[in-house]
Amino acid sequence: MLPEPDPALCRSLADDLRDAGFTAEGVRDAWGAAADDAIARGLRSPALRALGDRSDALAVLARLLVLGMPEAAASADLALVRTKAEGLVRLGLATVEGDRVRPLAVVRPQSYADATGSGQWWIASDLDEAALGGPLPEDHVLGVGGASLTLAGLQLPTPAARGLDVGAGCGIQALRARAQVDHIVATDISARALAFTRLNALLNGVDGIETRLGSLFEPVAGEQFDRVVSNPPFVITPRVADIPAYEYRDGGMVGDDVVSAFVMEVGTHLSPGGIAQLLGNWETRDGVDGLDRVRAWVEASPVPLDAWVVERESLDPLSYAELWVRDGGTLAGTDGFTRLVDAWLDDFSERRVTEVGFGYILLRRPAEGAPTLARYERLHTALAGDSLGAHLADALAAHDRLWALDDAGLAASVLVVAGDVTEARHHLPGAEDPTVIELRQGGGFGRALGVDPGLAALVGACDGDLAVGVLIDAIAQLLEVDPAALRADLLPRVRELLFTGFLRFAD
């Protein structure tokens, strides 16, 4: 267990890291982009080769705190002029053995960007597989990975008073949420994880984060929040003996029950207008599609909820098993790999699971009235950008405005094309008219839509000058079609383009 972090010592460490240029960009420049990318795959040797025998503060801290490798205590003292090796020991981040300081955790720089700008965090977490030289312990506290960065980028950049981070881990989501939310309650079943959350808040000079120990919503019984965020332990793991269950990823329930429980319970902890965002897995089971199962969870909530669920990818049972067995540090060809994969396959077979989806869930408790949004979609394509939070917020705002507009109101609206939208037209050789017209989105989900000449003409004419209805009437005249029929055809698709961000209200 980490000791309770000393605020003054955390400030000293932050000052030392800052003075050493210990940033994500600084470390990446020190050993090069290729070596930096190799570290994410568990390979440390390219970074070590690039650093060579450098003894400057940045090199010493990169080896000690990023790679998790022992260093001479004297070198650590020189690199951390205020904190010294002794300070790392007092924070529970290292131990001194003779004249060497051996890390007990990593402290890695992490750059970020959101709607308010860019910045830098230092995130402490447990040593990874490369530093440990083998599989992770079951109480491992994970650092910043792909999933946590994804969720951080999904968080809405809109202000809120009170927030909840369920399954806080190292605290990355609480740190991100605190930029927009006045007070955050961070919960976890792991006391060690919450200690890292408190340490990371102090290390980054972030106040307003309160930690509570417990599972899911137990620590906040009877409380409501304006914003809830969670990267829950959603990984589907066989519940049989001798199968490692990692606290950071395995929720201790069968199949996708952790995500199901979260979805069905979170509504009671949302204040009116409150929004919950989480990552999750869902099974296609007994012939029932995974997204349909998520829809049933939402509909089973005792508090009616708006829902927007996006499946980003799906895996067959074997691919899923191999992914998470490797994630735990057991590699193909090593002892136990086949046994673990077989256990996963047996578990899936028993429940007749044929596919596992992964994606994003956004739930909202209506401020008043009944839910108006029920969107379940698959977007198995590469994202156009790193941060989706602003896009999600814009989409919700567009949805709410559109819900209040009838077709006459929409026809009277003035629209503009979003600045990231491009159009491509494909012609057969020698043909005057295009066979395919495609609109592409440069941001958001990077959607690509095939459109017909009427919709293409309308989008092209949306320059903030004339109302939609006026444009449609003009296009109908050009195409020699009935204006009323064209309105009936185009207005529902204009609603979709506004929600997905191809079009925006001019005001």
C-alpha positions in Angstrom: 0.0 0.0 0.0 1.3 3.5 -0.8 1.7 5.8 2.1 -0.5 8.8 2.3 1.2 11.3 0.0 2.8 14.4 1.5 1.6 17.5 -0.4 4.8 19.4 0.1 6.9 16.5 -1.1 4.6 16.1 -4.2 5.2 19.8 -5.0 8.9 19.3 -4.7 8.8 16.3 -7.0 6.7 18.3 -9.5 9.3 21.1 -9.4 12.1 18.7 -10.0 10.4 17.0 -12.9 9.6 20.4 -14.4 13.2 21.6 -14.1 14.5 18.4 -15.7 12.3 18.9 -18.8 10.5 15.7 -17.9 7.6 16.0 -20.3 6.2 13.6 -22.9 7.8 15.6 -25.7 11.1 15.9 -23.9 11.3 12.2 -23.2 10.2 11.3 -26.7 12.9 13.6 -28.2 15.5 12.1 -25.8 15.2 8.6 -27.3 13.4 9.1 -30.5 9.9 8.4 -31.9 10.6 4.8 -32.8 12.0 3.9 -29.4 9.1 5.7 -27.7 6.6 3.7 -29.8 8.4 0.5 -28.9 7.9 1.2 -25.2 4.2 0.9 -25.7 4.8 -2.6 -27.0 6.9 -3.6 -24.0 10.3 -3.1 -25.6 12.8 -1.0 -23.6 16.0 -1.8 -25.3 15.7 0.7 -28.2 15.2 3.5 -25.6 18.2 2.4 -23.6 20.4 2.2 -26.6 19.3 5.7 -27.6 20.1 7.1 -24.2 23.5 5.4 -24.0 25.5 6.5 -21.0 23.8 9.9 -20.7 23.8 11.0 -17.1 21.8 14.3 -17.4 18.7 14.6 -15.3 16.2 13.9 -18.1 18.0 10.7 -19.0 18.3 9.5 -15.4 14.6 10.2 -14.8 13.5 8.6 -18.1 15.3 5.3 -17.1 14.1 5.4 -13.5 10.6 6.6 -13.8 9.5 5.7 -17.3 11.3 2.5 -17.9 11.2 1.4 -14.3 14.9 0.6 -14.1 17.3 1.0 -11.1 19.7 3.9 -11.1 22.6 5.0 -8.9 21.2 6.8 -5.8 23.7 9.6 -6.4 22.4 10.1 -9.9 18.8 10.2 -8.7 19.8 12.8 -6.0 21.4 15.0 -8.7 18.3 14.7 -11.0 15.9 15.4 -8.2 17.6 18.2 -6.4 14.7 18.9 -4.0 13.1 15.5 -3.6 16.2 13.3 -3.6 16.0 9.5 -3.7 14.8 9.6 -0.1 11.7 11.6 -1.2 10.8 8.9 -3.7 11.0 6.4 -0.9 8.8 8.5 1.4 6.2 8.7 -1.4 6.3 4.9 -1.9 7.6 5.2 -5.4 11.1 3.6 -4.8 13.3 1.9 -2.4 17.0 2.4 -1.8 19.2 -0.7 -1.7 22.8 0.1 -1.0 23.9 2.7 -3.5 21.0 2.0 -5.9 17.5 3.3 -6.0 15.0 0.8 -7.3 11.6 2.0 -8.6 8.4 0.5 -7.1 6.2 2.5 -9.5 6.5 4.5 -12.7 5.8 8.2 -13.1 5.2 8.9 -16.7 4.6 12.3 -18.4 1.4 12.5 -20.4 0.5 15.4 -22.6 -3.2 16.2 -23.3 -5.3 18.6 -25.3 -8.9 19.5 -24.8 -11.3 22.3 -25.8 -9.6 24.7 -23.3 -6.1 24.0 -24.7 -3.2 21.7 -24.1 -1.2 20.7 -21.0 0.9 18.2 -19.3 0.3 15.7 -16.5 2.6 13.3 -14.6 0.9 10.0 -13.9 2.2 7.5 -11.3 1.1 3.9 -11.5 2.4 0.4 -10.9 5.4 -1.1 -12.8 4.4 -2.7 -16.1 5.3 -6.1 -17.4 8.6 -5.0 -18.9 9.8 -3.6 -15.6 8.5 -6.6 -13.6 9.9 -9.1 -16.1 6.7 -11.2 -16.0 2.9 -11.2 -15.6 1.2 -8.5 -13.6 0.1 -9.0 -10.1 -3.7 -9.1 -9.7 -3.8 -5.9 -7.7 -1.9 -4.0 -10.4 -2.8 -0.3 -10.8 -2.7 0.5 -14.5 -1.2 3.7 -15.9 -2.5 5.6 -18.9 -3.3 3.3 -21.8 -5.2 3.5 -25.1 -8.6 3.0 -23.5 -8.1 5.6 -20.7 -6.9 8.2 -23.3 -10.0 7.4 -25.4 -12.3 8.0 -22.6 -10.5 11.2 -21.5 -10.9 12.5 -25.1 -14.6 11.6 -25.0 -15.4 13.7 -21.9 -17.6 16.6 -22.6 -15.9 20.0 -22.4 -18.9 21.6 -20.8 -19.0 22.9 -17.2 -20.7 21.0 -14.4 -20.8 21.3 -10.6 -20.4 17.8 -9.3 -18.9 14.7 -10.9 -18.2 11.1 -10.2 -15.4 8.9 -11.5 -16.3 5.2 -11.0 -13.3 2.9 -11.0 -10.8 5.7 -10.8 -7.6 3.6 -11.1 -4.7 5.9 -11.3 -7.0 8.9 -11.5 -6.6 10.0 -15.1 -10.4 10.4 -15.7 -10.8 12.4 -12.5 -8.0 14.7 -13.5 -9.5 15.2 -16.9 -13.0 15.8 -15.6 -11.8 18.3 -13.0 -10.9 20.7 -15.8 -14.6 21.3 -16.3 -16.3 20.0 -13.1 -16.1 21.8 -9.8 -15.8 18.8 -7.5 -15.1 15.1 -8.3 -15.8 12.0 -6.2 -13.4 9.2 -7.4 -14.3 5.6 -6.3 -12.5 2.3 -6.7 -12.5 -1.1 -5.0 -8.7 -0.8 -4.7 -7.3 1.2 -1.9 -4.0 1.2 -3.7 -5.6 2.7 -6.8 -7.2 5.5 -4.8 -3.8 6.2 -3.2 -2.4 6.7 -6.7 -5.3 8.9 -7.5 -4.6 11.1 -4.5 -0.8 11.2 -5.3 -1.4 12.1 -8.9 -3.8 14.9 -8.0 -1.2 16.4 -5.6 1.6 15.9 -8.1 -0.3 17.8 -10.7 -1.5 20.5 -8.4 -5.2 19.6 -8.9 -7.6 20.0 -5.9 -11.3 19.2 -5.7 -10.9 15.4 -6.0 -12.3 13.3 -3.2 -11.7 9.5 -3.0 -14.0 6.8 -1.7 -13.4 3.1 -1.4 -16.1 0.7 -2.7 -17.6 -1.1 -5.7 -19.6 0.7 -8.5 -22.1 3.0 -6.8 -21.9 1.7 -3.3 -19.7 4.6 -2.0 -22.2 7.2 -3.3 -25.5 5.6 -2.3 -28.3 8.2 -2.4 -26.2 10.8 -4.1 -26.6 12.4 -7.6 -24.1 14.0 -9.9 -24.2 16.2 -13.0 -21.4 14.2 -14.7 -20.4 10.6 -14.3 -17.5 9.0 -16.1 -16.2 5.5 -15.9 -13.6 3.2 -17.5 -15.0 0.3 -15.6 -13.4 -3.1 -15.3 -15.4 -4.4 -18.2 -13.1 -7.1 -19.5 -14.9 -10.4 -19.8 -12.9 -13.0 -17.8 -13.9 -16.6 -17.0 -15.0 -16.9 -13.4 -13.2 -20.2 -12.7 -10.3 -21.2 -10.4 -6.7 -20.4 -11.4 -7.6 -17.7 -13.9 -6.0 -14.3 -12.9 -8.5 -11.6 -12.1 -6.9 -8.2 -12.4 -8.6 -5.5 -10.4 -7.9 -2.9 -13.0 -9.8 -4.7 -15.7 -11.9 -7.5 -14.3 -15.1 -6.6 -12.5 -15.7 -10.0 -10.9 -19.0 -10.6 -12.6 -20.0 -13.0 -15.4 -19.7 -11.9 -19.0 -20.7 -8.3 -19.6 -22.7 -8.0 -16.3 -20.5 -5.2 -15.0 -21.4 -2.9 -17.9 -25.1 -4.0 -17.7 -25.2 -3.2 -13.9 -23.6 0.2 -14.5 -26.1 1.1 -17.3 -29.1 0.0 -15.3 -28.1 1.8 -12.1 -26.4 5.0 -13.2 -29.6 6.8 -13.9 -30.5 7.0 -10.2 -27.2 8.8 -9.6 -27.7 11.4 -12.3 -29.2 14.7 -11.5 -31.8 16.0 -14.1 -29.8 16.9 -17.2 -26.8 14.9 -15.9 -24.7 12.8 -18.3 -22.8 9.6 -17.9 -20.0 8.4 -20.2 -18.3 5.0 -20.1 -16.4 2.5 -22.1 -17.7 -1.1 -22.3 -17.9 -4.5 -23.8 -21.1 -6.3 -24.8 -21.7 -9.8 -25.9 -23.7 -11.0 -28.9 -25.3 -14.0 -27.0 -27.9 -16.6 -27.9 -28.4 -14.9 -31.3 -29.2 -11.5 -29.7 -27.1 -8.7 -31.2 -24.8 -6.9 -28.7 -26.2 -3.5 -29.4 -29.7 -4.8 -28.9 -28.7 -6.1 -25.5 -27.3 -2.7 -24.6 -30.6 -1.1 -25.7 -32.4 -3.6 -23.3 -30.2 -2.5 -20.4 -31.0 1.1 -21.0 -34.7 0.4 -21.3 -34.5 -1.5 -18.0 -33.2 1.5 -16.1 -35.6 2.7 -13.4 -34.9 6.2 -14.5 -35.7 6.8 -18.2 -32.5 7.8 -20.1 -31.4 9.3 -23.4 -28.8 7.0 -24.9 -26.1 7.2 -27.6 -24.1 4.0 -28.0 -21.3 3.6 -30.5 -19.7 0.3 -31.2 -16.1 0.9 -32.4 -15.0 -2.6 -33.0 -15.9 -6.3 -32.4 -13.9 -9.4 -31.9 -14.7 -13.1 -32.2 -14.2 -15.2 -29.0 -10.8 -16.5 -29.9 -9.4 -13.0 -30.8 -10.8 -11.6 -27.6 -9.3 -14.4 -25.5 -5.9 -13.9 -27.1 -6.0 -10.2 -26.6 -6.6 -10.2 -22.9 -4.4 -13.2 -22.1 -1.5 -11.3 -23.7 -2.6 -8.1 -21.8 -2.0 -9.9 -18.5 1.6 -10.7 -19.6 1.2 -14.3 -20.7 2.5 -14.6 -24.3 1.8 -17.2 -26.9 4.3 -20.1 -26.6 4.7 -19.6 -22.9 3.4 -21.9 -20.2 -0.2 -21.4 -19.5 -1.2 -19.5 -22.7 -3.2 -22.3 -24.2 -4.8 -23.2 -20.9 -6.0 -19.6 -20.4 -7.3 -19.2 -24.0 -9.2 -22.5 -23.6 -10.7 -21.2 -20.4 -12.0 -18.1 -22.2 -13.4 -20.2 -25.1 -15.1 -22.6 -22.7 -16.7 -19.6 -20.9 -17.9 -18.0 -24.2 -19.2 -21.4 -25.4 -21.2 -22.0 -22.2 -23.1 -18.7 -22.7 -23.3 -19.2 -26.5 -21.4 -16.0 -27.2 -20.4 -15.4 -30.8 -19.0 -11.9 -30.8 -17.9 -9.2 -28.3 -18.3 -5.5 -29.1 -16.4 -2.6 -27.7 -17.4 1.0 -27.7 -18.7 4.1 -26.0 -21.9 4.7 -24.0 -23.4 8.1 -23.4 -26.4 8.3 -21.2 -28.4 11.4 -20.1 -31.2 11.9 -17.6 -33.6 14.3 -19.3 -33.9 17.6 -17.5 -37.6 17.2 -17.9 -40.0 15.0 -19.8 -39.3 11.7 -21.5 -36.1 10.6 -23.3 -35.8 11.9 -26.9 -32.5 10.3 -28.0 -32.1 6.5 -28.6 -29.2 6.1 -31.0 -27.3 2.7 -31.4 -24.7 2.6 -34.2 -21.6 0.8 -35.4 -18.7 2.9 -36.6 -15.9 0.4 -37.2 -13.6 2.9 -38.9 -10.5 4.8 -37.8 -11.2 8.1 -36.0 -10.4 11.3 -37.7 -9.2 13.0 -34.5 -8.0 12.3 -31.0 -10.7 14.1 -29.0 -14.4 13.6 -29.5 -15.7 15.4 -26.4 -16.5 18.7 -28.2 -18.1 16.8 -31.1 -20.4 14.9 -28.7 -21.4 18.1 -26.9 -22.2 19.7 -30.2 -24.3 16.7 -31.3 -26.3 16.8 -28.1 -26.9 20.5 -28.4 -28.0 20.0 -32.0 -30.3 17.2 -31.1 -32.0 19.2 -28.4 -32.5 22.2 -30.7 -33.8 20.0 -33.5 -36.3 18.2 -31.1 -37.9 21.6 -30.4 -38.1 22.4 -34.2 -40.9 21.1 -36.4 -40.3 20.8 -40.1 -41.5 24.4 -40.7 -39.0 25.6 -38.1 -36.2 23.7 -39.7 -37.1 25.0 -43.1 -36.9 28.5 -41.7 -33.4 27.9 -40.2 -30.2 29.2 -41.8 -27.4 26.7 -41.9 -23.7 26.5 -42.7 -21.4 23.7 -43.8 -19.0 22.6 -41.1 -15.4 23.6 -41.8 -14.1 20.1 -41.8 -16.5 18.8 -44.5 -15.3 18.0 -48.0 -17.1 16.6 -51.1 -15.8 14.1 -53.6 -17.5 13.3 -56.9 -16.7 10.1 -58.9 -17.4 10.0 -62.6 -17.3 7.2 -65.1 -14.8 8.1 -67.9 -16.6 10.5 -70.3 -19.7 10.9 -68.2 -21.0 14.3 -67.4 -22.9 13.5 -64.2 -21.2 11.8 -61.2 -22.1 8.2 -60.3 -21.2 8.8 -56.7 -21.2 11.9 -54.6 -19.6 11.6 -51.2 -19.4 13.9 -48.2 -16.5 13.4 -45.8 -16.0 14.7 -42.3 -12.5 15.6 -41.2 -13.2 15.6 -37.5 -15.7 13.9 -35.2 -16.2 10.3 -36.1 -14.8 10.9 -39.6 -18.1 9.8 -41.2 -18.4 9.4 -45.0 -21.9 9.7 -46.5 -23.1 8.9 -50.0 -25.6 11.6 -51.1 -27.8 12.3 -54.1 -27.6 15.4 -56.2 -30.5 17.1 -54.3 -28.8 16.8 -50.9 -25.4 17.6 -52.3 -26.8 20.8 -53.8 -28.4 21.7 -50.5 -25.3 21.2 -48.5 -23.2 23.1 -51.0 -25.7 26.0 -50.8 -25.7 26.2 -47.0 -23.4 29.3 -46.6 -25.3 31.1 -43.8 -27.3 33.3 -46.2 -30.6 31.8 -47.1 -33.0 29.6 -45.1 -33.2 25.8 -45.8 -36.7 26.0 -47.2 -35.8 28.7 -49.7 -32.8 26.6 -50.9 -34.9 23.5 -51.3 -37.5 25.3 -53.4 -34.7 26.7 -55.6 -33.1 23.2 -56.0 -36.5 21.7 -56.8 -36.9 24.2 -59.6 -33.5 23.3 -61.0 -34.1 19.6 -60.8 -37.6 20.0 -62.1 -39.2 18.1 -59.1 -42.1 18.8 -56.8 -40.9 21.2 -54.0 -43.1 19.6 -51.3 -41.8 16.1 -52.1 -38.2 17.3 -52.1 -38.8 18.9 -48.7 -40.2 15.7 -47.3 -37.2 13.8 -48.6 -34.4 16.3 -47.5 -35.5 17.6 -44.2 -35.1 14.3 -42.2 -31.6 14.0 -43.8 -30.8 17.6 -42.9 -31.6 16.7 -39.3 -29.2 13.8 -39.4 -26.5 16.0 -41.0 -27.0 18.6 -38.2 -26.7 15.9 -35.5 -23.6 14.3 -37.0 -21.9 17.7 -37.5 -21.8 18.0 -41.3 -24.1 21.1 -41.0 -24.4 23.7 -38.2 -27.0 26.3 -37.4 -25.6 29.6 -38.7 -26.3 31.4 -35.3 
